[in-house]
Amino acid sequence: DIRENDFKDKIAKMDKSKTYKVYCRSGNRSSQAIKIMKDLDFKNIENIGGLEKAAKTLNTTCVGNPC
């Protein structure tokens, strides 16, 4: 959760060599998360936007919730 005080610390512990596809409800917080990840030298990250776009990109549906 980008709004958590320890978000950057948690992200820093993740494997930077893996590929990450980042999304959120509207696409705004995912953009913020991507910036933090880039600042921490993550290389393989993609902002796939809001839920509706992410569902299409990942070829899935928003289970139990409208997109």
C-alpha positions in Angstrom: 0.0 0.0 0.0 1.7 3.2 -1.2 0.1 5.1 1.6 1.9 3.1 4.3 4.8 4.7 6.0 7.1 1.7 5.4 6.1 1.2 1.8 9.6 2.1 0.5 11.3 -0.2 3.0 9.0 -3.1 2.0 9.6 -2.5 -1.7 13.4 -2.3 -1.2 13.4 -5.8 0.1 11.8 -7.2 -3.1 13.9 -9.0 -5.7 15.0 -6.3 -8.2 15.8 -8.8 -10.9 12.2 -10.0 -11.2 9.5 -8.5 -13.5 6.7 -6.6 -11.8 3.4 -5.4 -13.3 2.0 -2.7 -11.1 -1.7 -1.5 -11.0 -4.2 0.1 -8.7 -7.8 1.2 -8.9 -7.3 4.3 -11.0 -3.7 4.1 -12.1 -2.5 7.0 -9.9 -1.0 5.1 -7.0 0.6 2.7 -9.4 2.4 5.6 -11.1 3.7 6.7 -7.7 4.9 3.1 -6.9 6.7 2.9 -10.2 8.6 6.1 -9.5 9.7 4.7 -6.1 10.7 1.4 -7.7 12.7 3.2 -10.3 14.5 5.2 -7.6 15.4 1.9 -6.0 16.9 0.6 -9.2 14.2 -1.8 -10.2 14.6 -2.4 -14.0 11.7 -4.7 -15.0 8.6 -2.8 -14.0 5.5 -2.0 -16.0 2.6 0.3 -15.0 -0.5 -1.5 -16.3 -2.7 1.3 -15.0 -6.1 1.0 -13.4 -8.1 -2.1 -12.7 -10.0 -2.2 -16.0 -6.9 -1.8 -18.1 -4.9 -4.2 -15.9 -7.7 -6.9 -16.2 -7.5 -6.6 -20.0 -3.6 -6.6 -20.0 -3.5 -9.7 -17.7 -6.4 -11.3 -19.6 -8.6 -11.7 -16.5 -11.7 -10.1 -14.9 -12.2 -8.0 -11.8 -13.5 -10.9 -9.7 -16.3 -10.0 -7.4 -16.0 -6.3 -8.2 -16.9 -4.1 -11.1 -13.9 -2.7 -12.8 
